[in-house]
């Protein structure tokens, strides 16, 4: 079978790369927002409330 008789696969790698990058960036952004607003912000709020309460108890 001559090499020229096999059709070339063109554009498949580029399409897959664009899909992979889009999914990775989109998924990373969604998970980052989920962590930030679901874990980090509540944790910081609890910490700030604790220290505000501690400060108010010290001043009384």
mmCIF file of the N, C-alpha and C atoms, coordinates in Angstrom:
data_MODEL
# 
_entry.id   MODEL 
# 
loop_
_atom_site.group_PDB 
_atom_site.id 
_atom_site.type_symbol 
_atom_site.label_atom_id 
_atom_site.label_alt_id 
_atom_site.label_comp_id 
_atom_site.label_asym_id 
_atom_site.label_entity_id 
_atom_site.label_seq_id 
_atom_site.pdbx_PDB_ins_code 
_atom_site.Cartn_x 
_atom_site.Cartn_y 
_atom_site.Cartn_z 
_atom_site.occupancy 
_atom_site.B_iso_or_equiv 
_atom_site.pdbx_formal_charge 
_atom_site.auth_seq_id 
_atom_site.auth_comp_id 
_atom_site.auth_asym_id 
_atom_site.auth_atom_id 
_atom_site.pdbx_PDB_model_num 
ATOM 1   N N  . UNK A 1 1  ? 0.857   -1.172 0.000  1.00 0.00 ? 1  UNK A N  1 
ATOM 2   C CA . UNK A 1 1  ? 0.000   0.000  0.000  1.00 0.00 ? 1  UNK A CA 1 
ATOM 3   C C  . UNK A 1 1  ? 0.903   1.234  0.000  1.00 0.00 ? 1  UNK A C  1 
ATOM 4   N N  . UNK A 1 2  ? 0.790   2.059  -1.017 1.00 0.00 ? 2  UNK A N  1 
ATOM 5   C CA . UNK A 1 2  ? 1.623   3.264  -1.079 1.00 0.00 ? 2  UNK A CA 1 
ATOM 6   C C  . UNK A 1 2  ? 1.221   4.269  0.005  1.00 0.00 ? 2  UNK A C  1 
ATOM 7   N N  . UNK A 1 3  ? 2.189   5.049  0.422  1.00 0.00 ? 3  UNK A N  1 
ATOM 8   C CA . UNK A 1 3  ? 1.964   6.013  1.491  1.00 0.00 ? 3  UNK A CA 1 
ATOM 9   C C  . UNK A 1 3  ? 0.976   7.090  1.066  1.00 0.00 ? 3  UNK A C  1 
ATOM 10  N N  . UNK A 1 4  ? 0.963   7.477  -0.155 1.00 0.00 ? 4  UNK A N  1 
ATOM 11  C CA . UNK A 1 4  ? 0.098   8.550  -0.632 1.00 0.00 ? 4  UNK A CA 1 
ATOM 12  C C  . UNK A 1 4  ? -1.372  8.195  -0.650 1.00 0.00 ? 4  UNK A C  1 
ATOM 13  N N  . UNK A 1 5  ? -1.737  6.928  -0.528 1.00 0.00 ? 5  UNK A N  1 
ATOM 14  C CA . UNK A 1 5  ? -3.144  6.547  -0.599 1.00 0.00 ? 5  UNK A CA 1 
ATOM 15  C C  . UNK A 1 5  ? -3.884  6.736  0.732  1.00 0.00 ? 5  UNK A C  1 
ATOM 16  N N  . UNK A 1 6  ? -3.170  6.977  1.816  1.00 0.00 ? 6  UNK A N  1 
ATOM 17  C CA . UNK A 1 6  ? -3.812  7.214  3.108  1.00 0.00 ? 6  UNK A CA 1 
ATOM 18  C C  . UNK A 1 6  ? -4.121  8.704  3.217  1.00 0.00 ? 6  UNK A C  1 
ATOM 19  N N  . UNK A 1 7  ? -5.375  9.076  3.446  1.00 0.00 ? 7  UNK A N  1 
ATOM 20  C CA . UNK A 1 7  ? -5.694  10.504 3.537  1.00 0.00 ? 7  UNK A CA 1 
ATOM 21  C C  . UNK A 1 7  ? -5.088  11.121 4.802  1.00 0.00 ? 7  UNK A C  1 
ATOM 22  N N  . UNK A 1 8  ? -4.636  12.323 4.675  1.00 0.00 ? 8  UNK A N  1 
ATOM 23  C CA . UNK A 1 8  ? -4.025  13.027 5.797  1.00 0.00 ? 8  UNK A CA 1 
ATOM 24  C C  . UNK A 1 8  ? -5.100  13.491 6.770  1.00 0.00 ? 8  UNK A C  1 
ATOM 25  N N  . UNK A 1 9  ? -4.796  13.389 8.033  1.00 0.00 ? 9  UNK A N  1 
ATOM 26  C CA . UNK A 1 9  ? -5.703  13.882 9.072  1.00 0.00 ? 9  UNK A CA 1 
ATOM 27  C C  . UNK A 1 9  ? -5.237  15.291 9.409  1.00 0.00 ? 9  UNK A C  1 
ATOM 28  N N  . UNK A 1 10 ? -6.007  16.266 8.998  1.00 0.00 ? 10 UNK A N  1 
ATOM 29  C CA . UNK A 1 10 ? -5.589  17.655 9.206  1.00 0.00 ? 10 UNK A CA 1 
ATOM 30  C C  . UNK A 1 10 ? -6.594  18.362 10.096 1.00 0.00 ? 10 UNK A C  1 
ATOM 31  N N  . UNK A 1 11 ? -6.101  19.205 10.956 1.00 0.00 ? 11 UNK A N  1 
ATOM 32  C CA . UNK A 1 11 ? -6.962  20.018 11.799 1.00 0.00 ? 11 UNK A CA 1 
ATOM 33  C C  . UNK A 1 11 ? -7.475  19.323 13.045 1.00 0.00 ? 11 UNK A C  1 
ATOM 34  N N  . UNK A 1 12 ? -7.279  18.021 13.156 1.00 0.00 ? 12 UNK A N  1 
ATOM 35  C CA . UNK A 1 12 ? -7.813  17.294 14.302 1.00 0.00 ? 12 UNK A CA 1 
ATOM 36  C C  . UNK A 1 12 ? -7.076  17.664 15.592 1.00 0.00 ? 12 UNK A C  1 
ATOM 37  N N  . UNK A 1 13 ? -5.760  17.786 15.523 1.00 0.00 ? 13 UNK A N  1 
ATOM 38  C CA . UNK A 1 13 ? -4.980  18.136 16.705 1.00 0.00 ? 13 UNK A CA 1 
ATOM 39  C C  . UNK A 1 13 ? -5.326  19.538 17.180 1.00 0.00 ? 13 UNK A C  1 
ATOM 40  N N  . UNK A 1 14 ? -5.489  20.459 16.251 1.00 0.00 ? 14 UNK A N  1 
ATOM 41  C CA . UNK A 1 14 ? -5.807  21.836 16.621 1.00 0.00 ? 14 UNK A CA 1 
ATOM 42  C C  . UNK A 1 14 ? -7.181  21.922 17.276 1.00 0.00 ? 14 UNK A C  1 
ATOM 43  N N  . UNK A 1 15 ? -8.156  21.220 16.728 1.00 0.00 ? 15 UNK A N  1 
ATOM 44  C CA . UNK A 1 15 ? -9.498  21.237 17.316 1.00 0.00 ? 15 UNK A CA 1 
ATOM 45  C C  . UNK A 1 15 ? -9.483  20.630 18.718 1.00 0.00 ? 15 UNK A C  1 
ATOM 46  N N  . UNK A 1 16 ? -8.746  19.546 18.883 1.00 0.00 ? 16 UNK A N  1 
ATOM 47  C CA . UNK A 1 16 ? -8.665  18.899 20.193 1.00 0.00 ? 16 UNK A CA 1 
ATOM 48  C C  . UNK A 1 16 ? -7.944  19.801 21.199 1.00 0.00 ? 16 UNK A C  1 
ATOM 49  N N  . UNK A 1 17 ? -6.890  20.475 20.750 1.00 0.00 ? 17 UNK A N  1 
ATOM 50  C CA . UNK A 1 17 ? -6.145  21.373 21.628 1.00 0.00 ? 17 UNK A CA 1 
ATOM 51  C C  . UNK A 1 17 ? -7.028  22.531 22.085 1.00 0.00 ? 17 UNK A C  1 
ATOM 52  N N  . UNK A 1 18 ? -7.789  23.100 21.175 1.00 0.00 ? 18 UNK A N  1 
ATOM 53  C CA . UNK A 1 18 ? -8.683  24.212 21.529 1.00 0.00 ? 18 UNK A CA 1 
ATOM 54  C C  . UNK A 1 18 ? -9.753  23.730 22.509 1.00 0.00 ? 18 UNK A C  1 
ATOM 55  N N  . UNK A 1 19 ? -10.300 22.545 22.273 1.00 0.00 ? 19 UNK A N  1 
ATOM 56  C CA . UNK A 1 19 ? -11.299 21.985 23.190 1.00 0.00 ? 19 UNK A CA 1 
ATOM 57  C C  . UNK A 1 19 ? -10.687 21.741 24.566 1.00 0.00 ? 19 UNK A C  1 
ATOM 58  N N  . UNK A 1 20 ? -9.504  21.138 24.605 1.00 0.00 ? 20 UNK A N  1 
ATOM 59  C CA . UNK A 1 20 ? -8.851  20.859 25.888 1.00 0.00 ? 20 UNK A CA 1 
ATOM 60  C C  . UNK A 1 20 ? -8.557  22.142 26.651 1.00 0.00 ? 20 UNK A C  1 
ATOM 61  N N  . UNK A 1 21 ? -8.050  23.154 25.973 1.00 0.00 ? 21 UNK A N  1 
ATOM 62  C CA . UNK A 1 21 ? -7.750  24.426 26.634 1.00 0.00 ? 21 UNK A CA 1 
ATOM 63  C C  . UNK A 1 21 ? -9.017  25.103 27.144 1.00 0.00 ? 21 UNK A C  1 
ATOM 64  N N  . UNK A 1 22 ? -10.071 25.062 26.342 1.00 0.00 ? 22 UNK A N  1 
ATOM 65  C CA . UNK A 1 22 ? -11.332 25.680 26.742 1.00 0.00 ? 22 UNK A CA 1 
ATOM 66  C C  . UNK A 1 22 ? -11.911 24.993 27.976 1.00 0.00 ? 22 UNK A C  1 
ATOM 67  N N  . UNK A 1 23 ? -11.917 23.673 27.969 1.00 0.00 ? 23 UNK A N  1 
ATOM 68  C CA . UNK A 1 23 ? -12.450 22.925 29.111 1.00 0.00 ? 23 UNK A CA 1 
ATOM 69  C C  . UNK A 1 23 ? -11.583 23.151 30.345 1.00 0.00 ? 23 UNK A C  1 
ATOM 70  N N  . UNK A 1 24 ? -10.261 23.157 30.173 1.00 0.00 ? 24 UNK A N  1 
ATOM 71  C CA . UNK A 1 24 ? -9.363  23.341 31.318 1.00 0.00 ? 24 UNK A CA 1 
ATOM 72  C C  . UNK A 1 24 ? -9.517  24.731 31.925 1.00 0.00 ? 24 UNK A C  1 
ATOM 73  N N  . UNK A 1 25 ? -9.531  25.754 31.102 1.00 0.00 ? 25 UNK A N  1 
ATOM 74  C CA . UNK A 1 25 ? -9.655  27.116 31.620 1.00 0.00 ? 25 UNK A CA 1 
ATOM 75  C C  . UNK A 1 25 ? -11.041 27.365 32.210 1.00 0.00 ? 25 UNK A C  1 
ATOM 76  N N  . UNK A 1 26 ? -12.070 26.886 31.536 1.00 0.00 ? 26 UNK A N  1 
ATOM 77  C CA . UNK A 1 26 ? -13.429 27.054 32.052 1.00 0.00 ? 26 UNK A CA 1 
ATOM 78  C C  . UNK A 1 26 ? -13.635 26.301 33.354 1.00 0.00 ? 26 UNK A C  1 
ATOM 79  N N  . UNK A 1 27 ? -13.191 25.048 33.396 1.00 0.00 ? 27 UNK A N  1 
ATOM 80  C CA . UNK A 1 27 ? -13.330 24.256 34.615 1.00 0.00 ? 27 UNK A CA 1 
ATOM 81  C C  . UNK A 1 27 ? -12.513 24.820 35.763 1.00 0.00 ? 27 UNK A C  1 
ATOM 82  N N  . UNK A 1 28 ? -11.306 25.281 35.460 1.00 0.00 ? 28 UNK A N  1 
ATOM 83  C CA . UNK A 1 28 ? -10.466 25.878 36.492 1.00 0.00 ? 28 UNK A CA 1 
ATOM 84  C C  . UNK A 1 28 ? -11.072 27.143 37.061 1.00 0.00 ? 28 UNK A C  1 
ATOM 85  N N  . UNK A 1 29 ? -11.662 27.945 36.189 1.00 0.00 ? 29 UNK A N  1 
ATOM 86  C CA . UNK A 1 29 ? -12.303 29.179 36.640 1.00 0.00 ? 29 UNK A CA 1 
ATOM 87  C C  . UNK A 1 29 ? -13.504 28.876 37.531 1.00 0.00 ? 29 UNK A C  1 
ATOM 88  N N  . UNK A 1 30 ? -14.321 27.931 37.115 1.00 0.00 ? 30 UNK A N  1 
ATOM 89  C CA . UNK A 1 30 ? -15.500 27.561 37.907 1.00 0.00 ? 30 UNK A CA 1 
ATOM 90  C C  . UNK A 1 30 ? -15.084 26.995 39.265 1.00 0.00 ? 30 UNK A C  1 
ATOM 91  N N  . UNK A 1 31 ? -14.102 26.109 39.277 1.00 0.00 ? 31 UNK A N  1 
ATOM 92  C CA . UNK A 1 31 ? -13.654 25.541 40.551 1.00 0.00 ? 31 UNK A CA 1 
ATOM 93  C C  . UNK A 1 31 ? -12.980 26.589 41.427 1.00 0.00 ? 31 UNK A C  1 
ATOM 94  N N  . UNK A 1 32 ? -12.271 27.519 40.808 1.00 0.00 ? 32 UNK A N  1 
ATOM 95  C CA . UNK A 1 32 ? -11.650 28.600 41.571 1.00 0.00 ? 32 UNK A CA 1 
ATOM 96  C C  . UNK A 1 32 ? -12.687 29.483 42.244 1.00 0.00 ? 32 UNK A C  1 
ATOM 97  N N  . UNK A 1 33 ? -13.724 29.862 41.496 1.00 0.00 ? 33 UNK A N  1 
ATOM 98  C CA . UNK A 1 33 ? -14.808 30.657 42.090 1.00 0.00 ? 33 UNK A CA 1 
ATOM 99  C C  . UNK A 1 33 ? -15.523 29.866 43.177 1.00 0.00 ? 33 UNK A C  1 
ATOM 100 N N  . UNK A 1 34 ? -15.732 28.578 42.944 1.00 0.00 ? 34 UNK A N  1 
ATOM 101 C CA . UNK A 1 34 ? -16.382 27.745 43.950 1.00 0.00 ? 34 UNK A CA 1 
ATOM 102 C C  . UNK A 1 34 ? -15.589 27.686 45.239 1.00 0.00 ? 34 UNK A C  1 
ATOM 103 N N  . UNK A 1 35 ? -14.273 27.532 45.128 1.00 0.00 ? 35 UNK A N  1 
ATOM 104 C CA . UNK A 1 35 ? -13.425 27.516 46.324 1.00 0.00 ? 35 UNK A CA 1 
ATOM 105 C C  . UNK A 1 35 ? -13.442 28.874 47.009 1.00 0.00 ? 35 UNK A C  1 
ATOM 106 N N  . UNK A 1 36 ? -13.302 29.938 46.207 1.00 0.00 ? 36 UNK A N  1 
ATOM 107 C CA . UNK A 1 36 ? -13.183 31.276 46.791 1.00 0.00 ? 36 UNK A CA 1 
ATOM 108 C C  . UNK A 1 36 ? -14.432 31.653 47.577 1.00 0.00 ? 36 UNK A C  1 
ATOM 109 N N  . UNK A 1 37 ? -15.601 31.476 46.947 1.00 0.00 ? 37 UNK A N  1 
ATOM 110 C CA . UNK A 1 37 ? -16.845 31.894 47.595 1.00 0.00 ? 37 UNK A CA 1 
ATOM 111 C C  . UNK A 1 37 ? -17.446 30.810 48.490 1.00 0.00 ? 37 UNK A C  1 
ATOM 112 N N  . UNK A 1 38 ? -17.065 29.559 48.312 1.00 0.00 ? 38 UNK A N  1 
ATOM 113 C CA . UNK A 1 38 ? -17.623 28.487 49.126 1.00 0.00 ? 38 UNK A CA 1 
ATOM 114 C C  . UNK A 1 38 ? -16.784 28.118 50.330 1.00 0.00 ? 38 UNK A C  1 
ATOM 115 N N  . UNK A 1 39 ? -15.464 28.369 50.266 1.00 0.00 ? 39 UNK A N  1 
ATOM 116 C CA . UNK A 1 39 ? -14.574 27.965 51.352 1.00 0.00 ? 39 UNK A CA 1 
ATOM 117 C C  . UNK A 1 39 ? -13.831 29.162 51.932 1.00 0.00 ? 39 UNK A C  1 
ATOM 118 N N  . UNK A 1 40 ? -13.174 29.924 51.091 1.00 0.00 ? 40 UNK A N  1 
ATOM 119 C CA . UNK A 1 40 ? -12.287 30.982 51.571 1.00 0.00 ? 40 UNK A CA 1 
ATOM 120 C C  . UNK A 1 40 ? -13.044 32.121 52.258 1.00 0.00 ? 40 UNK A C  1 
ATOM 121 N N  . UNK A 1 41 ? -14.037 32.678 51.591 1.00 0.00 ? 41 UNK A N  1 
ATOM 122 C CA . UNK A 1 41 ? -14.770 33.821 52.146 1.00 0.00 ? 41 UNK A CA 1 
ATOM 123 C C  . UNK A 1 41 ? -15.469 33.457 53.460 1.00 0.00 ? 41 UNK A C  1 
ATOM 124 N N  . UNK A 1 42 ? -16.182 32.312 53.557 1.00 0.00 ? 42 UNK A N  1 
ATOM 125 C CA . UNK A 1 42 ? -16.769 31.964 54.860 1.00 0.00 ? 42 UNK A CA 1 
ATOM 126 C C  . UNK A 1 42 ? -15.716 31.764 55.954 1.00 0.00 ? 42 UNK A C  1 
ATOM 127 N N  . UNK A 1 43 ? -14.578 31.189 55.604 1.00 0.00 ? 43 UNK A N  1 
ATOM 128 C CA . UNK A 1 43 ? -13.514 30.986 56.588 1.00 0.00 ? 43 UNK A CA 1 
ATOM 129 C C  . UNK A 1 43 ? -12.973 32.318 57.095 1.00 0.00 ? 43 UNK A C  1 
ATOM 130 N N  . UNK A 1 44 ? -12.757 33.254 56.201 1.00 0.00 ? 44 UNK A N  1 
ATOM 131 C CA . UNK A 1 44 ? -12.260 34.573 56.589 1.00 0.00 ? 44 UNK A CA 1 
ATOM 132 C C  . UNK A 1 44 ? -13.307 35.308 57.421 1.00 0.00 ? 44 UNK A C  1 
ATOM 133 N N  . UNK A 1 45 ? -14.572 35.153 57.072 1.00 0.00 ? 45 UNK A N  1 
ATOM 134 C CA . UNK A 1 45 ? -15.638 35.801 57.843 1.00 0.00 ? 45 UNK A CA 1 
ATOM 135 C C  . UNK A 1 45 ? -15.695 35.262 59.267 1.00 0.00 ? 45 UNK A C  1 
ATOM 136 N N  . UNK A 1 46 ? -15.561 33.930 59.417 1.00 0.00 ? 46 UNK A N  1 
ATOM 137 C CA . UNK A 1 46 ? -15.542 33.342 60.764 1.00 0.00 ? 46 UNK A CA 1 
ATOM 138 C C  . UNK A 1 46 ? -14.339 33.834 61.557 1.00 0.00 ? 46 UNK A C  1 
ATOM 139 N N  . UNK A 1 47 ? -13.189 33.919 60.908 1.00 0.00 ? 47 UNK A N  1 
ATOM 140 C CA . UNK A 1 47 ? -11.989 34.396 61.595 1.00 0.00 ? 47 UNK A CA 1 
ATOM 141 C C  . UNK A 1 47 ? -12.150 35.846 62.028 1.00 0.00 ? 47 UNK A C  1 
ATOM 142 N N  . UNK A 1 48 ? -12.659 36.679 61.130 1.00 0.00 ? 48 UNK A N  1 
ATOM 143 C CA . UNK A 1 48 ? -12.850 38.091 61.461 1.00 0.00 ? 48 UNK A CA 1 
ATOM 144 C C  . UNK A 1 48 ? -13.868 38.271 62.584 1.00 0.00 ? 48 UNK A C  1 
ATOM 145 N N  . UNK A 1 49 ? -14.937 37.471 62.566 1.00 0.00 ? 49 UNK A N  1 
ATOM 146 C CA . UNK A 1 49 ? -15.941 37.556 63.627 1.00 0.00 ? 49 UNK A CA 1 
ATOM 147 C C  . UNK A 1 49 ? -15.342 37.138 64.968 1.00 0.00 ? 49 UNK A C  1 
ATOM 148 N N  . UNK A 1 50 ? -14.491 36.119 64.956 1.00 0.00 ? 50 UNK A N  1 
ATOM 149 C CA . UNK A 1 50 ? -13.844 35.677 66.190 1.00 0.00 ? 50 UNK A CA 1 
ATOM 150 C C  . UNK A 1 50 ? -12.978 36.783 66.770 1.00 0.00 ? 50 UNK A C  1 
ATOM 151 N N  . UNK A 1 51 ? -12.154 37.402 65.930 1.00 0.00 ? 51 UNK A N  1 
ATOM 152 C CA . UNK A 1 51 ? -11.267 38.445 66.441 1.00 0.00 ? 51 UNK A CA 1 
ATOM 153 C C  . UNK A 1 51 ? -12.027 39.716 66.825 1.00 0.00 ? 51 UNK A C  1 
ATOM 154 N N  . UNK A 1 52 ? -13.128 40.014 66.146 1.00 0.00 ? 52 UNK A N  1 
ATOM 155 C CA . UNK A 1 52 ? -13.946 41.163 66.538 1.00 0.00 ? 52 UNK A CA 1 
ATOM 156 C C  . UNK A 1 52 ? -14.579 40.911 67.904 1.00 0.00 ? 52 UNK A C  1 
ATOM 157 N N  . UNK A 1 53 ? -15.058 39.683 68.126 1.00 0.00 ? 53 UNK A N  1 
ATOM 158 C CA . UNK A 1 53 ? -15.632 39.332 69.428 1.00 0.00 ? 53 UNK A CA 1 
ATOM 159 C C  . UNK A 1 53 ? -14.561 39.374 70.514 1.00 0.00 ? 53 UNK A C  1 
ATOM 160 N N  . UNK A 1 54 ? -13.380 38.869 70.226 1.00 0.00 ? 54 UNK A N  1 
ATOM 161 C CA . UNK A 1 54 ? -12.278 38.889 71.188 1.00 0.00 ? 54 UNK A CA 1 
ATOM 162 C C  . UNK A 1 54 ? -11.886 40.317 71.545 1.00 0.00 ? 54 UNK A C  1 
ATOM 163 N N  . UNK A 1 55 ? -11.843 41.169 70.557 1.00 0.00 ? 55 UNK A N  1 
ATOM 164 C CA . UNK A 1 55 ? -11.494 42.577 70.794 1.00 0.00 ? 55 UNK A CA 1 
ATOM 165 C C  . UNK A 1 55 ? -12.563 43.274 71.626 1.00 0.00 ? 55 UNK A C  1 
ATOM 166 N N  . UNK A 1 56 ? -13.836 42.982 71.340 1.00 0.00 ? 56 UNK A N  1 
ATOM 167 C CA . UNK A 1 56 ? -14.904 43.626 72.115 1.00 0.00 ? 56 UNK A CA 1 
ATOM 168 C C  . UNK A 1 56 ? -14.913 43.131 73.558 1.00 0.00 ? 56 UNK A C  1 
ATOM 169 N N  . UNK A 1 57 ? -14.553 41.868 73.781 1.00 0.00 ? 57 UNK A N  1 
ATOM 170 C CA . UNK A 1 57 ? -14.475 41.347 75.150 1.00 0.00 ? 57 UNK A CA 1 
ATOM 171 C C  . UNK A 1 57 ? -13.312 41.969 75.910 1.00 0.00 ? 57 UNK A C  1 
ATOM 172 N N  . UNK A 1 58 ? -12.231 42.255 75.229 1.00 0.00 ? 58 UNK A N  1 
ATOM 173 C CA . UNK A 1 58 ? -11.071 42.863 75.885 1.00 0.00 ? 58 UNK A CA 1 
ATOM 174 C C  . UNK A 1 58 ? -11.336 44.315 76.272 1.00 0.00 ? 58 UNK A C  1 
ATOM 175 N N  . UNK A 1 59 ? -12.115 45.019 75.478 1.00 0.00 ? 59 UNK A N  1 
ATOM 176 C CA . UNK A 1 59 ? -12.367 46.436 75.754 1.00 0.00 ? 59 UNK A CA 1 
ATOM 177 C C  . UNK A 1 59 ? -13.424 46.626 76.840 1.00 0.00 ? 59 UNK A C  1 
ATOM 178 N N  . UNK A 1 60 ? -14.195 45.607 77.134 1.00 0.00 ? 60 UNK A N  1 
ATOM 179 C CA . UNK A 1 60 ? -15.248 45.742 78.159 1.00 0.00 ? 60 UNK A CA 1 
ATOM 180 C C  . UNK A 1 60 ? -14.703 45.691 79.552 1.00 0.00 ? 60 UNK A C  1 
# 
